[in-house]
Amino acid sequence: MIMSRYADYRNAFEGIPKPFAFLDLDLLEQNIRHVLTLSGSKQIRVASKSIRSREVLRRILDFDPKFIGVMCYTATEAIYLTENGFQDLLLGYPIWDTEAITNIARKVGEGNPITLMVDSIEHVDHIERIAKQAGCKLPLCIDLDLSMDFMGLHFGVWRSPVRTVTDGIRLAERIASSSHVTLDGIMGYEAQIAGVGDANPSTKLRNQLVRYLKRKSIRQLTAIRAELIHALHAKGIVPRIVNGGGSGSLSSTCTEEVVTEVSVGSAFYSPSLFDYYENYRFQPAAGYAIEIVRRPKANIYTCLGGGYTASGSIALDKQPKPYLPEGSKLMPMEGAGEVQTPILYHGSEKLQHGDPIFMRHSKAGELCERFTVLHILSQGKVIQTMSTYRGEGRCFL
Ligand SMILES: Cc1ncc(COP(=O)(O)O)c(C=O)c1O
């Protein structure tokens, strides 16, 4: 008899007190293989903000030699990872705190490769001063803005002021002329391609508009990135890293000749924000279970907890998504609550008090901020737990 995934999961996780978070290792492996295929000849840097578990990070990195390192999100996280044997760490975002940069300088001085992100002369001056005091040379990566302005719309994120090839060259030359910092990389994150879904069945017109903007933006950003790298090469400046993309831009970023590596995080857990992309079929590998504790009406099953809403602009897609049993829905007036989450369900499963409802977070790593462990499922059985950063007493952002 073929059982539903809901019944499989309910049986496999029986006895584990809810709420709990889980990771389906078989689906994670499918996602890893999909990422490997999509990335072609490019190396892959794992975006740890979307993983937030040392053990899971290690598992992905050990899967294939194309996984070359980690894109970290804070200095303390980078130090934590380096002290736990992780190599080739790139901070994806600038930091300013003097003590944090001094700590990084100490680690780099001891031979641990950690690259800091910069986007301005101010960043370089500040880091240079600290590196000089620490008596070391710090590797830097320039964040190149790849957003697009089109008919009054800013298609992309507000991060780096390095917008043009001239801006990039100026900053690269400033770094190259220093004895205390060195240019290790150029990163450009095309958020408007990687982080925007374009195949939501309920917004067909919007999908068409987004795809049009994506095509236009890809042409533009590919040209800027190539022009900057070629110009730097012509000046004898050859950064080791040319990093681009994210989970949702693999198919375009990996066609860019100058790109040496892509950053990938969300694709591994594949949260609900990644359900609707034209070019990707990632599997829902991670989620959490909440327990039915009351039944106010025939088809309404109210669960304890569950309200783990994601960061970002306030919109319905930041809500967690009822996943299993299929056909479960949040109630629009209540959503997922701090202590109670009513689920509307009209399907064929016979649900009772104590049964789980499986949910998916809208974003990948934020799930791990709510749980100390992930229960690891493989071949229909729970085989182990893996600690999250929180479970190790760490809370980086
Ligand atoms: C700098 C940078 N690179 C890459 C990514 C892509 O990460 P993910 O694959 O988790 O979407 C992000 C996500 O926000 C990012 O900020």
The ligand as a Tripos MOL2 file, in Angstrom:
@<TRIPOS>MOLECULE
LIG
   16    16     1     0     0
SMALL
NO_CHARGES

@<TRIPOS>ATOM
      1 C1         25.3870   38.2700   -0.5110 C.3       1 LIG1
      2 C2         24.4530   37.1380   -0.7560 C.ar      1 LIG1
      3 N1         24.8320   36.1670   -1.5920 N.ar      1 LIG1
      4 C3         24.0160   35.1230   -1.8410 C.ar      1 LIG1
      5 C4         22.7740   35.0350   -1.2720 C.ar      1 LIG1
      6 C5         21.8900   33.8870   -1.6540 C.3       1 LIG1
      7 O1         21.5300   33.0790   -0.6230 O.3       1 LIG1
      8 P1         20.4050   31.9820   -0.8220 P.3       1 LIG1
      9 O2         20.9240   30.9630   -1.7510 O.co2     1 LIG1
     10 O3         20.2080   31.4750    0.5580 O.co2     1 LIG1
     11 O4         19.1960   32.6540   -1.3450 O.co2     1 LIG1
     12 C6         22.3370   36.0420   -0.3960 C.ar      1 LIG1
     13 C7         21.0050   36.0010    0.1880 C.2       1 LIG1
     14 O5         20.4610   36.9190    0.7580 O.2       1 LIG1
     15 C8         23.2120   37.1250   -0.1290 C.ar      1 LIG1
     16 O6         22.8490   38.1130    0.7050 O.3       1 LIG1
@<TRIPOS>BOND
     1     1     2 1
     2     2     3 ar
     3     2    15 ar
     4     3     4 ar
     5     4     5 ar
     6     5     6 1
     7     5    12 ar
     8     6     7 1
     9     7     8 1
    10     8     9 2
    11     8    10 1
    12     8    11 1
    13    12    13 1
    14    12    15 ar
    15    13    14 2
    16    15    16 1
@<TRIPOS>SUBSTRUCTURE
     1 LIG1         1 GROUP 0 **** ****
